[in-house]
């Protein structure tokens, strides 16, 4: 599978999962900015119940795993030109 397709699948999984989790949540969010910066705070209270919580969590996990797969494959594709193949070794 091509690398760009793997990244697209990962982004779709993450978007579906986070969309379900945040779309069906009920809670509060607050941001306090202050000086000095140690007084700044971000507070999130998110509760998602039912099927969207299960499907959303599974989709986020699948998206993260697919993104890690794409990262490993991208690293291996970058290393491929460095490692000589058997055909190149027999010519030299």
Secondary structure, 3 states (H helix, E strand, C coil): CCHHHHHHHHHHHHHHHHHHHHHCEEEEEEEECCCCHHHCEEEEEEEECCHHHHHHHHHHHHHHHHHHHHHHHHHHHHHHCCCCCHHHHHHC
